[in-house]
Amino acid sequence: MNEDCILQAITTTDDQTKMDCIKEIRGMERLISTRAVFHGGLSEQVEDLQLQILKFRELEYSMRYGDYFGLPLTSLRYKFELHETPGHEHLSGRYSWSEIAERIRQERRAEAQWSKLTRAEKRVNPEPESPTTVAVFATCQSLGFDPHQMLWAIERYADRNMTVHADIMEMIKKGQWIVLGVVVYRDLQEIHCLLPEGCNDDTEHLTAILEELLDT
């Protein structure tokens, strides 16, 4: 297997061709793992191939499930602008979700740094403000959303926007409900096969979003 197989899996529009390529890539992953166990490590070439496979899986995951991350964000923004909940200005449409996600990450880093300094100096330092994160929790609690799922969705959607844009939203806009139902059901069944390493928490949140979409 070479780079052409990975490229074909990403770009092809034929479902059978895509599945054949994915099977070949999965087989190569197993072969790489087996060789690593029995031959005491991987060659530089094989390590490079393994890295390409991991990148492919991340890209495939974003292409397949990226639009689902945005669904709860659309509901959140619509409702908090309608009701003008406290802190909604931090989440308004003036900012992209990528900008909001970056502010949340900065607040998290500042919080971690504050906690580290407080423990090291054994005294209470002024706690940094986290207006965006607080706005997410306040808005979600006011409107009945899960704030933890919403924080997860904001960051995942921002990451997705850095790589790909899928067409789930277009199906919704055009009212293609039968096609959408088939796509969502298939994605729900196959999510465990496509989940990249390090994204185990996504299963619960993404499954909840897909199941809610099927029920609407």
Secondary structure as UniProt FT lines:
FT   HELIX           3..11
FT   HELIX           15..38
FT   TURN            39..40
FT   HELIX           44..83
FT   TURN            86..87
FT   HELIX           88..91
FT   TURN            93..94
FT   HELIX           97..121
FT   HELIX           131..143
FT   HELIX           147..161
FT   TURN            162..163
FT   HELIX           168..174
FT   HELIX           177..194
FT   TURN            197..198
FT   TURN            200..201
FT   HELIX           202..215
//
